Amino acid sequence: MSVSVYVMPLSNYLSGSFRVSWGPDGAGPIPQGPLRDPEEVAQGMSWLGEQLDRFVAPRPTWDESGPLRSATVFSVDGFFGPFLEARRRAYRQKMPLLSVLEPPQIWLPSEFEARLTSVPPWSSSEWGLASAPKVHAELGRLLTAMEDDERPDLEETRRVTERLLEIAKLAVEHDAPVIVEV
């Protein structure tokens, strides 16, 4: 099993109108998201707006017109490494988002305090909503905290943390959501 992480407009993700190529030089199968009609996409976007209106004022905005900026696949174990390490270190250093976030989730490129969870119309499971700048800040603190820890089992966790840090930064720079799905 794997975790896919996309930096792209949510409407593109919901419509399934994107293609990514896996493997060296784009070789391999071309996965595509589940196709949804425009009405389902509009319902999904409306749901997200309603969730944000309930908990975040003013409602965060982001660019819904850009292209797919990044598509990364992690093993489940690799992806969860930074989150588990944040939980392990929680007694020394607070990382409230990393300690509780689990896929599926959306990181919005706006700064807000709330971590929201709800079941969207496009899924039967609960999705989390978080602030990409806040996730970025916590990933940076986690990476700094791991600098002096020379345990060999942390090497993959460091690599995944660095990649997730890049992804969160990319989302903020391009004003695009990060979609994390299992």
Phi and psi in degrees as GROMACS dihedral restraints (atoms count N, CA, C in turn):
[ dihedral_restraints ]
;  ai    aj    ak    al  type     phi  dphi    fc
    3     4     5     6     1  -138.9    20    10
    4     5     6     7     1   167.4    20    10
    6     7     8     9     1  -118.4    20    10
    7     8     9    10     1   124.5    20    10
    9    10    11    12     1  -100.3    20    10
   10    11    12    13     1   136.5    20    10
   12    13    14    15     1  -127.5    20    10
   13    14    15    16     1   120.0    20    10
   15    16    17    18     1  -117.4    20    10
   16    17    18    19     1   141.7    20    10
   18    19    20    21     1  -111.5    20    10
   19    20    21    22     1   107.6    20    10
   21    22    23    24     1  -169.1    20    10
   22    23    24    25     1   164.6    20    10
   24    25    26    27     1   -59.9    20    10
   25    26    27    28     1   137.7    20    10
   27    28    29    30     1   -61.9    20    10
   28    29    30    31     1   -35.9    20    10
   30    31    32    33     1   -63.6    20    10
   31    32    33    34     1   -35.6    20    10
   33    34    35    36     1   -64.7    20    10
   34    35    36    37     1   -44.6    20    10
   36    37    38    39     1   -60.5    20    10
   37    38    39    40     1   -48.5    20    10
   39    40    41    42     1   -63.7    20    10
   40    41    42    43     1   -36.3    20    10
   42    43    44    45     1   -75.9    20    10
   43    44    45    46     1   -20.4    20    10
   45    46    47    48     1    78.8    20    10
   46    47    48    49     1    12.4    20    10
   48    49    50    51     1   -88.6    20    10
   49    50    51    52     1    55.3    20    10
   51    52    53    54     1  -146.0    20    10
   52    53    54    55     1   154.4    20    10
   54    55    56    57     1  -134.4    20    10
   55    56    57    58     1   139.6    20    10
   57    58    59    60     1  -132.0    20    10
   58    59    60    61     1   149.1    20    10
   60    61    62    63     1  -113.6    20    10
   61    62    63    64     1   134.5    20    10
   63    64    65    66     1  -105.0    20    10
   64    65    66    67     1   155.1    20    10
   66    67    68    69     1    96.5    20    10
   67    68    69    70     1   173.0    20    10
   69    70    71    72     1   -62.6    20    10
   70    71    72    73     1   134.4    20    10
   72    73    74    75     1    53.7    20    10
   73    74    75    76     1    32.0    20    10
   75    76    77    78     1    76.4    20    10
   76    77    78    79     1    11.8    20    10
   78    79    80    81     1   -72.5    20    10
   79    80    81    82     1   157.9    20    10
   81    82    83    84     1   104.9    20    10
   82    83    84    85     1  -179.8    20    10
   84    85    86    87     1   -65.3    20    10
   85    86    87    88     1   158.9    20    10
   87    88    89    90     1  -111.0    20    10
   88    89    90    91     1    94.6    20    10
   90    91    92    93     1   -67.7    20    10
   91    92    93    94     1   152.0    20    10
   93    94    95    96     1  -139.2    20    10
   94    95    96    97     1   144.2    20    10
   96    97    98    99     1   -66.0    20    10
   97    98    99   100     1   165.1    20    10
   99   100   101   102     1   -63.8    20    10
  100   101   102   103     1   130.7    20    10
  102   103   104   105     1   -74.8    20    10
  103   104   105   106     1   133.5    20    10
  105   106   107   108     1  -131.5    20    10
  106   107   108   109     1   149.0    20    10
  108   109   110   111     1   -79.4    20    10
  109   110   111   112     1   163.9    20    10
  111   112   113   114     1   -56.7    20    10
  112   113   114   115     1   -32.1    20    10
  114   115   116   117     1   -66.1    20    10
  115   116   117   118     1   -41.3    20    10
  117   118   119   120     1   -64.8    20    10
  118   119   120   121     1   -39.0    20    10
  120   121   122   123     1   -63.1    20    10
  121   122   123   124     1   -44.6    20    10
  123   124   125   126     1   -62.0    20    10
  124   125   126   127     1   -39.6    20    10
  126   127   128   129     1   -63.0    20    10
  127   128   129   130     1   -42.0    20    10
  129   130   131   132     1   -63.1    20    10
  130   131   132   133     1   -45.0    20    10
  132   133   134   135     1   -66.6    20    10
  133   134   135   136     1   -38.1    20    10
  135   136   137   138     1   -64.7    20    10
  136   137   138   139     1   -43.4    20    10
  138   139   140   141     1   -56.7    20    10
  139   140   141   142     1   -47.0    20    10
  141   142   143   144     1   -61.5    20    10
  142   143   144   145     1   -43.8    20    10
  144   145   146   147     1   -60.0    20    10
  145   146   147   148     1   -41.6    20    10
  147   148   149   150     1   -64.4    20    10
  148   149   150   151     1   -41.3    20    10
  150   151   152   153     1   -61.7    20    10
  151   152   153   154     1   -45.8    20    10
  153   154   155   156     1   -66.2    20    10
  154   155   156   157     1   -39.4    20    10
  156   157   158   159     1   -62.0    20    10
  157   158   159   160     1   -31.2    20    10
  159   160   161   162     1   -72.3    20    10
  160   161   162   163     1   -29.0    20    10
  162   163   164   165     1  -125.3    20    10
  163   164   165   166     1   -18.5    20    10
  165   166   167   168     1  -127.7    20    10
  166   167   168   169     1   123.6    20    10
  168   169   170   171     1  -128.6    20    10
  169   170   171   172     1   132.7    20    10
  171   172   173   174     1   -72.7    20    10
  172   173   174   175     1   162.1    20    10
  174   175   176   177     1   -61.9    20    10
  175   176   177   178     1   128.6    20    10
  177   178   179   180     1   -64.7    20    10
  178   179   180   181     1   148.7    20    10
  180   181   182   183     1  -122.8    20    10
  181   182   183   184     1   161.3    20    10
  183   184   185   186     1  -157.2    20    10
  184   185   186   187     1   168.7    20    10
  186   187   188   189     1   -80.3    20    10
  187   188   189   190     1   118.7    20    10
  189   190   191   192     1  -102.3    20    10
  190   191   192   193     1    12.3    20    10
  192   193   194   195     1  -112.6    20    10
  193   194   195   196     1    -8.7    20    10
  195   196   197   198     1   -80.0    20    10
  196   197   198   199     1   174.3    20    10
  198   199   200   201     1   -85.1    20    10
  199   200   201   202     1   176.0    20    10
  201   202   203   204     1   -63.5    20    10
  202   203   204   205     1   122.4    20    10
  204   205   206   207     1   -95.9    20    10
  205   206   207   208     1   -30.0    20    10
  207   208   209   210     1  -161.0    20    10
  208   209   210   211     1   142.1    20    10
  210   211   212   213     1  -137.8    20    10
  211   212   213   214     1   119.9    20    10
  213   214   215   216     1  -132.3    20    10
  214   215   216   217     1   139.5    20    10
  216   217   218   219     1  -115.6    20    10
  217   218   219   220     1   131.4    20    10
  219   220   221   222     1  -118.8    20    10
  220   221   222   223     1   151.7    20    10
  222   223   224   225     1   -68.3    20    10
  223   224   225   226     1   155.0    20    10
  225   226   227   228     1   -59.3    20    10
  226   227   228   229     1   -45.7    20    10
  228   229   230   231     1   -61.5    20    10
  229   230   231   232     1   -44.8    20    10
  231   232   233   234     1   -62.7    20    10
  232   233   234   235     1   -46.7    20    10
  234   235   236   237     1   -60.1    20    10
  235   236   237   238     1   -43.2    20    10
  237   238   239   240     1   -75.8    20    10
  238   239   240   241     1   -11.5    20    10
  240   241   242   243     1   -51.3    20    10
  241   242   243   244     1   -53.9    20    10
  243   244   245   246     1   -62.7    20    10
  244   245   246   247     1   -35.7    20    10
  246   247   248   249     1   -70.1    20    10
  247   248   249   250     1   -41.1    20    10
  249   250   251   252     1   -67.5    20    10
  250   251   252   253     1   -38.9    20    10
  252   253   254   255     1   -65.1    20    10
  253   254   255   256     1   -38.2    20    10
  255   256   257   258     1   -62.9    20    10
  256   257   258   259     1   -40.1    20    10
  258   259   260   261     1   -65.8    20    10
  259   260   261   262     1   -40.6    20    10
  261   262   263   264     1   -62.1    20    10
  262   263   264   265     1   -35.5    20    10
  264   265   266   267     1   -92.8    20    10
  265   266   267   268     1     1.9    20    10
  267   268   269   270     1   -59.9    20    10
  268   269   270   271     1   -27.1    20    10
  270   271   272   273     1   -72.4    20    10
  271   272   273   274     1   -21.2    20    10
  273   274   275   276     1   -99.6    20    10
  274   275   276   277     1   -38.5    20    10
  276   277   278   279     1  -139.8    20    10
  277   278   279   280     1   125.5    20    10
  279   280   281   282     1   -76.6    20    10
  280   281   282   283     1   126.1    20    10
  282   283   284   285     1  -134.8    20    10
  283   284   285   286     1    76.7    20    10
  285   286   287   288     1   -61.1    20    10
  286   287   288   289     1   -33.4    20    10
  288   289   290   291     1   -76.9    20    10
  289   290   291   292     1   -50.2    20    10
  291   292   293   294     1   -62.4    20    10
  292   293   294   295     1   -27.7    20    10
  294   295   296   297     1   -73.1    20    10
  295   296   297   298     1   -18.0    20    10
  297   298   299   300     1  -124.7    20    10
  298   299   300   301     1   -16.1    20    10
  300   301   302   303     1   -69.7    20    10
  301   302   303   304     1   134.2    20    10
  303   304   305   306     1  -142.1    20    10
  304   305   306   307     1   147.4    20    10
  306   307   308   309     1   -67.6    20    10
  307   308   309   310     1   155.5    20    10
  309   310   311   312     1   -77.9    20    10
  310   311   312   313     1   151.9    20    10
  312   313   314   315     1  -157.2    20    10
  313   314   315   316     1   162.1    20    10
  315   316   317   318     1  -129.2    20    10
  316   317   318   319     1   127.6    20    10
  318   319   320   321     1  -103.8    20    10
  319   320   321   322     1   117.3    20    10
  321   322   323   324     1   -89.3    20    10
  322   323   324   325     1   143.5    20    10
  324   325   326   327     1   -79.0    20    10
  325   326   327   328     1    30.4    20    10
  327   328   329   330     1  -121.1    20    10
  328   329   330   331     1   155.8    20    10
  330   331   332   333     1   -93.1    20    10
  331   332   333   334     1   122.0    20    10
  333   334   335   336     1  -153.5    20    10
  334   335   336   337     1   157.4    20    10
  336   337   338   339     1   -84.2    20    10
  337   338   339   340     1   -37.3    20    10
  339   340   341   342     1   -66.8    20    10
  340   341   342   343     1   145.3    20    10
  342   343   344   345     1  -112.6    20    10
  343   344   345   346     1   116.7    20    10
  345   346   347   348     1  -107.1    20    10
  346   347   348   349     1   148.9    20    10
  348   349   350   351     1  -137.1    20    10
  349   350   351   352     1   140.8    20    10
  351   352   353   354     1  -168.2    20    10
  352   353   354   355     1   163.4    20    10
  354   355   356   357     1   -95.6    20    10
  355   356   357   358     1   112.0    20    10
  357   358   359   360     1   -79.0    20    10
  358   359   360   361     1   164.2    20    10
  360   361   362   363     1   -66.9    20    10
  361   362   363   364     1   -17.6    20    10
  363   364   365   366     1   -90.8    20    10
  364   365   366   367     1     2.7    20    10
  366   367   368   369     1  -145.4    20    10
  367   368   369   370     1   160.3    20    10
  369   370   371   372     1  -103.1    20    10
  370   371   372   373     1     0.6    20    10
  372   373   374   375     1  -115.2    20    10
  373   374   375   376     1   161.9    20    10
  375   376   377   378     1   -74.7    20    10
  376   377   378   379     1   136.3    20    10
  378   379   380   381     1  -112.6    20    10
  379   380   381   382     1   144.7    20    10
  381   382   383   384     1   -99.6    20    10
  382   383   384   385     1   147.9    20    10
  384   385   386   387     1  -121.7    20    10
  385   386   387   388     1   131.8    20    10
  387   388   389   390     1  -144.2    20    10
  388   389   390   391     1   166.2    20    10
  390   391   392   393     1   -86.5    20    10
  391   392   393   394     1   120.8    20    10
  393   394   395   396     1   -59.5    20    10
  394   395   396   397     1   -41.5    20    10
  396   397   398   399     1   -61.6    20    10
  397   398   399   400     1   -36.8    20    10
  399   400   401   402     1   -69.4    20    10
  400   401   402   403     1   -42.1    20    10
  402   403   404   405     1   -61.8    20    10
  403   404   405   406     1   -42.9    20    10
  405   406   407   408     1   -58.4    20    10
  406   407   408   409     1   -46.3    20    10
  408   409   410   411     1   -62.6    20    10
  409   410   411   412     1   -42.6    20    10
  411   412   413   414     1   -69.1    20    10
  412   413   414   415     1   -38.3    20    10
  414   415   416   417     1   -62.0    20    10
  415   416   417   418     1   -39.4    20    10
  417   418   419   420     1   -62.9    20    10
  418   419   420   421     1   -42.9    20    10
  420   421   422   423     1   -65.6    20    10
  421   422   423   424     1   -38.4    20    10
  423   424   425   426     1   -64.1    20    10
  424   425   426   427     1   -44.4    20    10
  426   427   428   429     1   -61.1    20    10
  427   428   429   430     1   -42.9    20    10
  429   430   431   432     1   -62.8    20    10
  430   431   432   433     1   -41.7    20    10
  432   433   434   435     1   -65.0    20    10
  433   434   435   436     1   -30.2    20    10
  435   436   437   438     1   -83.8    20    10
  436   437   438   439     1    -9.7    20    10
  438   439   440   441     1   -54.5    20    10
  439   440   441   442     1   -44.6    20    10
  441   442   443   444     1   -88.4    20    10
  442   443   444   445     1    -5.3    20    10
  444   445   446   447     1   -88.9    20    10
  445   446   447   448     1   112.3    20    10
  447   448   449   450     1   -97.5    20    10
  448   449   450   451     1    17.8    20    10
  450   451   452   453     1   -61.5    20    10
  451   452   453   454     1   129.5    20    10
  453   454   455   456     1   -64.1    20    10
  454   455   456   457     1   -26.0    20    10
  456   457   458   459     1   -70.9    20    10
  457   458   459   460     1    -8.9    20    10
  459   460   461   462     1   -89.0    20    10
  460   461   462   463     1    -6.2    20    10
  462   463   464   465     1   -59.2    20    10
  463   464   465   466     1   -48.7    20    10
  465   466   467   468     1   -66.0    20    10
  466   467   468   469     1   -37.9    20    10
  468   469   470   471     1   -60.7    20    10
  469   470   471   472     1   -40.7    20    10
  471   472   473   474     1   -61.5    20    10
  472   473   474   475     1   -46.8    20    10
  474   475   476   477     1   -61.0    20    10
  475   476   477   478     1   -45.1    20    10
  477   478   479   480     1   -66.0    20    10
  478   479   480   481     1   -40.9    20    10
  480   481   482   483     1   -60.9    20    10
  481   482   483   484     1   -44.4    20    10
  483   484   485   486     1   -61.3    20    10
  484   485   486   487     1   -42.4    20    10
  486   487   488   489     1   -67.4    20    10
  487   488   489   490     1   -43.1    20    10
  489   490   491   492     1   -64.8    20    10
  490   491   492   493     1   -34.7    20    10
  492   493   494   495     1   -61.9    20    10
  493   494   495   496     1   -44.0    20    10
  495   496   497   498     1   -61.8    20    10
  496   497   498   499     1   -41.7    20    10
  498   499   500   501     1   -64.3    20    10
  499   500   501   502     1   -46.1    20    10
  501   502   503   504     1   -62.3    20    10
  502   503   504   505     1   -40.2    20    10
  504   505   506   507     1   -64.6    20    10
  505   506   507   508     1   -42.3    20    10
  507   508   509   510     1   -60.5    20    10
  508   509   510   511     1   -41.2    20    10
  510   511   512   513     1   -61.6    20    10
  511   512   513   514     1   -44.0    20    10
  513   514   515   516     1   -68.2    20    10
  514   515   516   517     1   -45.0    20    10
  516   517   518   519     1   -61.8    20    10
  517   518   519   520     1   -37.0    20    10
  519   520   521   522     1  -102.0    20    10
  520   521   522   523     1     5.8    20    10
  522   523   524   525     1    54.1    20    10
  523   524   525   526     1    45.9    20    10
  525   526   527   528     1  -128.1    20    10
  526   527   528   529     1   145.3    20    10
  528   529   530   531     1   -68.4    20    10
  529   530   531   532     1   157.1    20    10
  531   532   533   534     1  -107.0    20    10
  532   533   534   535     1   126.1    20    10
  534   535   536   537     1  -110.3    20    10
  535   536   537   538     1   123.7    20    10
  537   538   539   540     1  -116.7    20    10
  538   539   540   541     1   118.4    20    10
  540   541   542   543     1  -132.9    20    10
  541   542   543   544     1   151.7    20    10
